[in-house]
Amino acid sequence: MTKYTTLAIFIVLFLGMVAAKETQGQRICRQILLNDSCDGPLCTELCDRKLGGFGQCYRTVDRRFICLCNFIC
């Protein structure tokens, strides 16, 4: 029983280190694609095609709608 417990602990630690290594160093970058007017489906498609990310329309302080693309740097 002790062997299995020790083995289980090492497996959990190993998997935790592998998962941490995969996500380490990934940063989310943002880029404005459409500055004056934004159409939701167009924004999503443009962001996916150009940068491989996820685009959404946001309203700015001065009441413009922009397409903001979030992607992994």
Order of alpha helices (4+ residues) and beta strands (2+ residues): alpha-beta-alpha-beta-beta
